Amino acid sequence: MTLLSASIENEIGISTHVTSIHNKGGLTFRNHGTGLTYQLNSYVISPRFDLDYTKISDYEQVNSLVRVSINALYEFENATEFLPYGLVGLGYEKVFSEVKDTFSSHAFLQGGAGLAYTLQTARHCRGGDTDSKNSTNGISFRASSAYLE
């Protein structure tokens, strides 16, 4: 889940997530994390930069990991508060307390889809249209997969 604050040109997000790393015996979703997102909205396909930290609880030897990625995001425009989007990207994952040949730092490719919901839209105008500014606050949910090495 990502909390968003956006203007016409830029978007900043703070996210929280849970994930399952050690999947033997089923998904456990015991690893919690947080992240920051910065997105440039001036393009049809928006560049987005992500920084995520995850505390690992379901893999004994590993402490945590940090992921940095650059993504291309496409938003499917519509006339509702819901905004579906797709993304592809590449990045690097730094694993702290690596397990050699099992759980180590590496580059990755990712793809995903999500749905953003607009909670509030505010329009501020000063001096007519020349000084107008739109801002949107919302929530985004994303499902993605990372393809390792």
Backbone as a chain_set.jsonl record, in Angstrom:
{"seq": "MTLLSASIENEIGISTHVTSIHNKGGLTFRNHGTGLTYQLNSYVISPRFDLDYTKISDYEQVNSLVRVSINALYEFENATEFLPYGLVGLGYEKVFSEVKDTFSSHAFLQGGAGLAYTLQTARHCRGGDTDSKNSTNGISFRASSAYLE", "coords": {"N": [[0.844, -1.159, 0.0], [0.592, 2.193, -0.856], [0.845, 5.524, 0.14], [-0.027, 8.467, -1.428], [1.051, 11.647, -2.658], [0.491, 14.079, -4.935], [1.312, 16.289, -7.642], [0.629, 17.945, -10.751], [3.0, 17.565, -12.223], [4.75, 15.951, -10.62], [5.099, 13.188, -8.299], [5.057, 11.937, -5.038], [5.563, 9.201, -2.938], [4.91, 7.235, -0.009], [5.405, 4.08, 1.206], [4.201, 0.978, 2.607], [4.787, -2.455, 3.174], [4.263, -6.048, 3.035], [5.864, -9.179, 2.717], [6.655, -12.467, 1.461], [9.445, -14.371, 1.744], [10.905, -16.804, 2.193], [9.602, -19.518, 0.996], [9.079, -22.228, 1.403], [6.794, -24.691, 2.18], [4.633, -23.009, 1.944], [3.196, -19.656, 1.66], [4.173, -17.076, 3.902], [4.255, -14.354, 4.635], [5.712, -12.726, 6.558], [7.585, -10.725, 6.58], [8.258, -7.387, 6.941], [8.15, -4.075, 5.558], [9.186, -0.817, 4.324], [8.923, 1.993, 2.076], [10.017, 4.494, -0.343], [8.854, 6.562, -2.983], [9.365, 8.278, -6.028], [7.957, 9.998, -8.654], [7.833, 11.111, -12.016], [5.464, 12.864, -13.655], [5.145, 14.069, -16.133], [5.206, 12.796, -18.545], [3.979, 10.433, -21.03], [4.585, 7.747, -20.511], [5.611, 7.312, -17.396], [8.616, 7.984, -15.656], [9.718, 6.336, -12.724], [11.113, 6.249, -9.503], [12.197, 4.076, -7.031], [12.81, 3.278, -3.606], [13.28, 0.834, -1.311], [13.026, -0.758, 1.88], [13.325, -3.803, 3.6], [12.702, -5.76, 6.411], [13.852, -8.876, 7.227], [12.256, -11.735, 8.355], [11.593, -14.402, 7.99], [13.718, -15.95, 7.143], [16.355, -17.328, 8.435], [19.25, -16.684, 8.473], [19.488, -14.231, 7.169], [19.361, -10.715, 7.532], [18.214, -8.194, 6.556], [17.032, -6.366, 3.638], [17.714, -4.043, 0.994], [16.233, -2.369, -1.648], [16.699, -0.766, -4.735], [15.288, 0.863, -7.463], [14.53, 1.694, -10.887], [11.748, 2.569, -12.77], [9.297, 2.178, -15.388], [6.195, 3.56, -15.762], [2.844, 3.173, -16.697], [-0.22, 4.767, -16.826], [-3.628, 4.005, -17.019], [-5.919, 5.999, -18.244], [-9.075, 7.171, -17.012], [-12.462, 8.122, -16.147], [-12.984, 7.973, -13.415], [-12.461, 7.655, -9.805], [-10.685, 5.629, -9.549], [-7.598, 4.399, -10.715], [-6.088, 2.399, -12.867], [-2.869, 0.866, -13.383], [0.243, -0.077, -14.993], [3.561, -1.42, -14.676], [7.064, -1.657, -15.443], [10.432, -2.465, -14.663], [13.877, -2.053, -13.569], [16.476, -2.923, -11.246], [18.503, -2.968, -8.229], [19.208, -5.209, -5.614], [20.279, -5.159, -2.375], [21.47, -7.378, -0.078], [21.64, -7.85, 3.351], [23.779, -9.547, 5.525], [24.349, -11.815, 3.832], [23.709, -15.053, 2.354], [25.832, -17.124, 0.939], [25.572, -18.131, -2.432], [22.883, -18.742, -2.059], [21.143, -16.737, -0.935], [21.68, -13.77, -1.932], [23.035, -10.501, -2.787], [21.902, -8.821, -5.779], [21.16, -7.895, -9.209], [17.931, -7.051, -10.626], [14.932, -7.602, -12.598], [11.646, -6.309, -12.915], [8.055, -6.587, -13.017], [4.714, -5.404, -12.973], [1.33, -4.68, -11.831], [-1.17, -2.347, -10.836], [-3.557, -0.549, -8.778], [-4.679, 2.618, -8.26], [-6.271, 4.839, -5.98], [-8.071, 7.79, -5.706], [-8.168, 9.86, -2.981], [-8.535, 12.54, -2.303], [-8.855, 15.539, -4.098], [-7.473, 18.616, -4.732], [-7.797, 21.961, -5.802], [-5.966, 24.777, -6.387], [-5.993, 28.161, -7.025], [-4.423, 31.083, -8.149], [-4.378, 34.259, -9.348], [-5.674, 33.658, -11.8], [-5.496, 31.234, -14.501], [-2.757, 31.07, -14.853], [-1.348, 30.61, -12.53], [-2.246, 28.261, -11.401], [-2.668, 25.213, -9.511], [-2.84, 21.747, -9.159], [-3.477, 19.142, -6.87], [-3.254, 15.786, -5.735], [-4.256, 13.329, -3.46], [-3.883, 10.0, -2.462], [-4.335, 6.37, -2.443], [-2.451, 3.513, -3.28], [-2.367, 0.227, -4.567], [-0.272, -2.483, -5.248], [0.683, -5.269, -7.17], [3.392, -7.306, -7.786], [6.115, -8.953, -9.503], [9.424, -10.061, -9.155], [12.162, -10.738, -11.182], [14.871, -12.626, -10.827], [18.368, -12.312, -11.253]], "CA": [[0.0, 0.0, 0.0], [1.358, 3.421, -0.961], [0.142, 6.789, 0.313], [0.483, 9.326, -2.481], [0.781, 13.07, -2.745], [0.911, 14.345, -6.306], [0.938, 17.476, -8.394], [0.54, 17.573, -12.156], [4.301, 17.143, -12.732], [5.509, 15.038, -9.77], [4.37, 12.412, -7.314], [5.896, 11.363, -3.987], [4.806, 8.202, -2.207], [5.48, 6.5, 1.113], [4.708, 2.796, 1.163], [4.455, -0.086, 3.559], [4.494, -3.717, 2.495], [4.614, -7.331, 3.625], [6.269, -10.102, 1.67], [7.083, -13.801, 1.862], [10.721, -14.663, 1.077], [11.203, -18.238, 2.338], [8.272, -20.034, 0.679], [8.911, -23.677, 1.581], [5.652, -24.95, 3.045], [3.578, -22.021, 1.737], [3.488, -18.243, 1.858], [4.028, -16.707, 5.31], [4.089, -12.899, 4.733], [6.207, -12.288, 7.859], [8.609, -9.7, 6.394], [7.631, -6.07, 6.836], [9.057, -3.073, 5.025], [8.71, 0.513, 3.978], [9.593, 2.495, 0.886], [9.784, 5.831, -0.874], [8.681, 6.595, -4.433], [9.311, 9.589, -6.675], [7.507, 9.766, -10.03], [7.706, 12.269, -12.896], [4.205, 12.657, -14.371], [5.076, 14.904, -17.337], [5.38, 11.951, -19.73], [2.952, 9.407, -21.226], [5.12, 6.673, -19.681], [6.267, 8.081, -16.342], [9.732, 7.39, -14.918], [9.482, 6.268, -11.282], [12.276, 5.813, -8.751], [11.77, 3.454, -5.78], [13.77, 2.858, -2.596], [12.526, 0.004, -0.362], [13.737, -1.488, 2.936], [12.537, -4.912, 4.125], [13.259, -6.518, 7.534], [13.599, -10.288, 6.943], [11.933, -12.522, 9.552], [11.34, -15.81, 7.685], [14.932, -16.569, 6.614], [17.162, -17.169, 9.644], [20.567, -16.082, 8.361], [19.442, -12.926, 6.513], [18.856, -9.662, 8.405], [17.343, -7.255, 5.852], [17.453, -6.051, 2.278], [17.376, -2.724, 0.455], [16.056, -2.422, -3.104], [16.656, 0.498, -5.465], [14.875, 0.541, -8.832], [13.956, 2.699, -11.787], [10.626, 1.907, -13.419], [8.458, 2.892, -16.359], [4.824, 3.353, -15.308], [1.797, 3.653, -17.597], [-1.521, 4.868, -16.172], [-4.761, 3.899, -17.923], [-6.821, 7.112, -17.891], [-10.52, 6.974, -17.028], [-13.179, 9.234, -15.51], [-13.374, 7.619, -12.051], [-11.418, 7.843, -8.803], [-9.781, 4.485, -9.651], [-6.643, 4.555, -11.804], [-5.253, 1.218, -13.053], [-1.569, 1.151, -13.988], [1.199, -1.156, -15.165], [4.938, -0.948, -14.599], [8.217, -2.527, -15.634], [11.598, -1.759, -14.154], [15.08, -2.785, -13.212], [17.064, -2.383, -10.039], [19.509, -3.742, -7.513], [18.8, -5.592, -4.271], [21.41, -5.395, -1.477], [21.079, -8.245, 1.025], [22.533, -7.738, 4.503], [24.032, -10.901, 6.056], [24.102, -12.696, 2.69], [23.991, -16.482, 2.404], [26.505, -17.357, -0.341], [24.926, -19.013, -3.413], [21.489, -19.013, -1.711], [20.414, -15.479, -0.76], [22.744, -12.774, -2.056], [22.718, -9.266, -3.509], [21.835, -9.054, -7.216], [20.304, -7.042, -10.037], [16.654, -7.703, -10.908], [13.917, -7.012, -13.454], [10.342, -6.509, -12.298], [6.866, -6.17, -13.723], [3.58, -5.429, -12.061], [0.124, -3.908, -12.124], [-1.727, -1.813, -9.609], [-4.76, 0.258, -8.822], [-4.609, 3.782, -7.37], [-7.57, 5.411, -5.655], [-7.951, 9.185, -5.31], [-8.895, 10.194, -1.759], [-8.862, 13.961, -2.266], [-8.251, 16.379, -5.124], [-7.619, 20.035, -4.378], [-7.377, 22.889, -6.84], [-5.617, 26.076, -5.825], [-5.801, 29.121, -8.116], [-4.026, 32.447, -7.814], [-4.108, 35.018, -10.571], [-6.19, 32.99, -12.999], [-4.926, 29.944, -14.861], [-1.3, 31.071, -14.924], [-0.764, 30.202, -11.257], [-3.078, 27.212, -10.814], [-1.96, 24.007, -9.114], [-3.688, 20.64, -8.742], [-2.8, 18.12, -6.087], [-4.077, 14.61, -5.493], [-3.808, 12.417, -2.418], [-4.569, 8.74, -2.689], [-3.757, 5.105, -2.009], [-2.15, 2.646, -4.398], [-2.072, -1.163, -4.254], [0.483, -3.037, -6.363], [1.135, -6.666, -7.163], [4.504, -7.383, -8.734], [7.051, -10.061, -9.437], [10.803, -9.737, -9.495], [12.852, -11.811, -11.871], [16.208, -12.518, -10.278], [19.553, -12.622, -12.055]], "C": [[0.894, 1.227, 0.0], [0.44, 4.609, -0.714], [0.779, 7.786, -0.628], [0.154, 10.781, -2.231], [1.332, 13.506, -4.085], [0.514, 15.734, -6.754], [0.843, 17.03, -9.841], [1.866, 16.989, -12.644], [4.968, 16.036, -11.938], [4.612, 14.329, -8.769], [5.363, 11.817, -6.325], [5.036, 10.385, -3.209], [5.599, 7.598, -1.072], [4.696, 5.201, 1.192], [5.077, 1.913, 2.339], [4.068, -1.396, 2.872], [4.834, -4.906, 3.392], [4.931, -8.276, 2.479], [6.664, -11.44, 2.278], [8.336, -14.143, 1.064], [10.987, -16.163, 1.048], [9.885, -18.998, 2.209], [8.125, -21.552, 0.777], [7.77, -23.91, 2.57], [4.552, -23.904, 2.923], [4.029, -20.601, 2.021], [3.245, -17.86, 3.312], [3.8, -15.208, 5.522], [4.489, -12.372, 6.114], [7.243, -11.169, 7.763], [7.94, -8.361, 6.119], [8.641, -5.057, 6.323], [8.372, -1.752, 4.755], [9.477, 1.01, 2.768], [9.226, 3.923, 0.554], [9.724, 5.747, -2.384], [8.692, 8.046, -4.903], [9.009, 9.352, -8.146], [7.371, 11.089, -10.771], [6.499, 12.054, -13.797], [4.075, 13.444, -15.665], [5.123, 14.105, -18.63], [4.229, 10.955, -19.831], [3.329, 8.159, -20.431], [6.021, 7.342, -18.651], [7.45, 7.334, -15.735], [9.431, 7.436, -13.416], [10.703, 5.658, -10.606], [11.809, 5.302, -7.396], [12.969, 3.107, -4.908], [12.977, 2.123, -1.524], [13.468, -0.663, 0.635], [12.803, -2.578, 3.45], [13.312, -5.599, 5.244], [12.866, -7.969, 7.323], [13.399, -11.057, 8.244], [11.78, -14.013, 9.262], [12.531, -16.518, 7.034], [16.023, -16.32, 7.647], [18.466, -16.391, 9.475], [20.551, -14.652, 7.84], [18.768, -11.909, 7.431], [17.833, -8.776, 7.707], [17.821, -7.093, 4.424], [16.959, -4.668, 1.893], [17.319, -2.867, -1.058], [15.971, -1.008, -3.653], [16.274, 0.15, -6.898], [14.424, 1.786, -9.577], [12.93, 1.966, -12.635], [9.984, 2.809, -14.464], [7.02, 2.538, -16.013], [3.851, 3.953, -16.313], [0.462, 3.619, -16.86], [-2.627, 4.853, -17.226], [-5.802, 4.927, -17.491], [-8.279, 6.669, -17.953], [-11.152, 8.093, -16.222], [-13.644, 8.908, -14.089], [-12.231, 7.929, -11.082], [-10.388, 6.718, -8.849], [-8.887, 4.644, -10.877], [-5.787, 3.297, -11.91], [-3.934, 1.598, -13.724], [-0.742, -0.124, -14.106], [2.599, -0.592, -15.081], [5.918, -2.06, -14.925], [9.43, -1.748, -15.139], [12.777, -2.677, -13.931], [15.708, -2.132, -12.001], [18.118, -3.289, -9.458], [19.007, -3.979, -6.093], [20.044, -5.918, -3.454], [20.905, -6.181, -0.282], [22.108, -8.094, 2.137], [22.573, -9.083, 5.211], [23.697, -11.931, 4.984], [24.408, -14.155, 3.027], [24.529, -16.847, 1.025], [25.795, -18.437, -1.161], [23.463, -19.345, -3.094], [20.664, -17.737, -1.669], [21.45, -14.369, -0.762], [22.261, -11.558, -2.84], [22.762, -9.526, -5.008], [20.989, -7.972, -7.906], [18.999, -7.791, -10.305], [15.871, -6.903, -11.946], [12.579, -7.245, -12.77], [9.23, -6.033, -13.225], [5.692, -6.245, -12.773], [2.411, -4.613, -12.57], [-0.444, -3.434, -10.805], [-2.984, -1.008, -9.865], [-4.612, 1.372, -7.802], [-6.015, 4.323, -7.167], [-7.358, 6.827, -5.14], [-8.808, 9.451, -4.078], [-9.377, 11.633, -1.77], [-8.151, 14.651, -3.415], [-8.519, 17.821, -4.747], [-7.106, 20.883, -5.524], [-7.156, 24.251, -6.203], [-5.341, 27.021, -6.987], [-5.424, 30.478, -7.538], [-3.749, 33.16, -9.114], [-4.56, 34.325, -11.835], [-5.486, 31.673, -13.248], [-3.401, 29.923, -14.835], [-0.647, 30.558, -13.654], [-1.555, 29.069, -10.606], [-2.235, 25.982, -10.51], [-2.976, 22.964, -8.661], [-2.873, 19.705, -7.875], [-3.781, 16.996, -5.812], [-3.453, 13.794, -4.375], [-4.578, 11.127, -2.588], [-3.824, 7.557, -2.127], [-3.555, 4.245, -3.248], [-1.839, 1.238, -3.891], [-1.408, -1.786, -5.472], [0.79, -4.502, -6.124], [2.251, -6.753, -8.183], [5.326, -8.635, -8.513], [8.426, -9.568, -9.827], [11.44, -10.958, -10.121], [14.329, -11.674, -11.547], [17.25, -13.022, -11.256], [19.173, -13.227, -13.356]], "O": [[1.851, 1.298, 0.771], [-0.637, 4.688, -1.304], [2.001, 7.94, -0.631], [-0.889, 11.109, -1.666], [2.52, 13.324, -4.352], [-0.49, 16.287, -6.303], [0.967, 15.839, -10.124], [1.865, 16.018, -13.401], [5.698, 15.236, -12.524], [3.523, 14.797, -8.436], [6.387, 11.26, -6.722], [3.9, 10.703, -2.856], [6.82, 7.463, -1.159], [3.466, 5.214, 1.239], [6.12, 2.08, 2.972], [3.127, -1.432, 2.08], [5.581, -4.788, 4.363], [4.34, -8.186, 1.404], [6.969, -11.528, 3.467], [8.291, -14.197, -0.165], [11.266, -16.726, -0.011], [9.134, -19.116, 3.178], [7.143, -22.106, 0.282], [7.792, -23.377, 3.68], [3.619, -23.909, 3.726], [5.113, -20.376, 2.559], [2.241, -18.26, 3.901], [3.193, -14.833, 6.525], [3.718, -11.665, 6.764], [7.733, -10.709, 8.795], [7.155, -8.224, 5.18], [9.835, -5.156, 6.607], [7.164, -1.593, 4.93], [10.559, 0.508, 2.465], [8.269, 4.487, 1.085], [10.446, 4.964, -3.001], [8.11, 8.926, -4.268], [9.715, 8.597, -8.815], [6.858, 12.067, -10.226], [6.511, 11.144, -14.627], [2.991, 13.483, -16.246], [5.083, 14.691, -19.712], [3.573, 10.663, -18.83], [2.483, 7.579, -19.751], [7.074, 7.878, -18.996], [7.311, 6.176, -15.341], [8.952, 8.447, -12.902], [11.257, 4.667, -11.083], [11.102, 6.011, -6.68], [14.015, 2.694, -5.41], [12.098, 2.71, -0.893], [14.57, -1.08, 0.278], [11.627, -2.319, 3.709], [14.465, -5.984, 5.046], [11.677, -8.278, 7.247], [14.258, -11.038, 9.126], [11.832, -14.821, 10.189], [12.361, -17.579, 6.434], [16.559, -15.215, 7.726], [18.749, -15.506, 10.283], [21.518, -13.92, 8.052], [17.735, -12.198, 8.035], [16.714, -8.615, 8.194], [18.871, -7.609, 4.042], [15.94, -4.187, 2.388], [18.232, -3.413, -1.677], [15.265, -0.159, -3.109], [16.862, -0.754, -7.492], [14.001, 2.78, -8.987], [13.197, 0.883, -13.156], [10.114, 4.033, -14.424], [6.658, 1.362, -15.973], [4.009, 5.099, -16.734], [0.059, 2.581, -16.336], [-2.571, 5.597, -18.205], [-6.486, 4.74, -16.484], [-8.67, 5.896, -18.828], [-10.441, 8.93, -15.668], [-14.605, 9.509, -13.607], [-11.171, 8.405, -11.489], [-9.322, 6.841, -8.247], [-9.368, 4.986, -11.957], [-4.85, 3.13, -11.129], [-3.881, 2.529, -14.528], [-0.99, -1.113, -13.416], [2.815, 0.583, -15.378], [5.643, -3.241, -14.714], [9.451, -0.518, -15.192], [12.691, -3.896, -14.081], [15.51, -0.944, -11.748], [18.57, -4.242, -10.092], [18.457, -3.082, -5.453], [20.783, -6.842, -3.79], [20.024, -5.722, 0.445], [23.311, -8.197, 1.894], [21.533, -9.689, 5.47], [22.864, -12.812, 5.197], [25.253, -14.449, 3.873], [23.777, -16.877, 0.051], [25.464, -19.508, -0.653], [22.86, -20.156, -3.796], [19.606, -17.659, -2.292], [22.034, -14.056, 0.276], [21.207, -11.592, -3.475], [23.553, -10.346, -5.474], [20.223, -7.249, -7.27], [18.958, -9.019, -10.224], [16.103, -5.711, -12.15], [12.392, -8.269, -12.113], [9.441, -5.189, -14.096], [5.683, -7.07, -11.86], [2.494, -3.947, -13.602], [-0.22, -4.058, -9.768], [-3.411, -0.815, -11.003], [-4.439, 1.108, -6.612], [-6.848, 4.27, -8.072], [-6.552, 7.043, -4.235], [-10.027, 9.289, -4.119], [-10.48, 11.93, -1.312], [-6.979, 14.382, -3.678], [-9.658, 18.201, -4.474], [-6.093, 20.557, -6.143], [-8.049, 24.805, -5.561], [-4.526, 26.702, -7.853], [-6.024, 30.954, -6.574], [-2.941, 32.685, -9.911], [-3.874, 34.404, -12.854], [-4.943, 31.063, -12.326], [-2.81, 28.844, -14.8], [0.5, 30.112, -13.693], [-1.537, 28.931, -9.383], [-1.221, 25.733, -11.161], [-3.869, 23.265, -7.87], [-1.687, 19.501, -8.133], [-4.983, 17.222, -5.675], [-2.239, 13.594, -4.356], [-5.785, 11.145, -2.83], [-2.82, 7.704, -1.43], [-4.385, 4.247, -4.157], [-1.128, 1.076, -2.899], [-1.898, -1.648, -6.592], [1.116, -4.913, -5.011], [2.084, -6.322, -9.324], [5.238, -9.286, -7.472], [8.566, -8.746, -10.733], [11.27, -12.078, -9.64], [14.967, -10.703, -11.953], [17.052, -14.001, -11.974], [20.044, -13.553, -14.163]]}, "num_chains": 1, "name": "protein.A"}
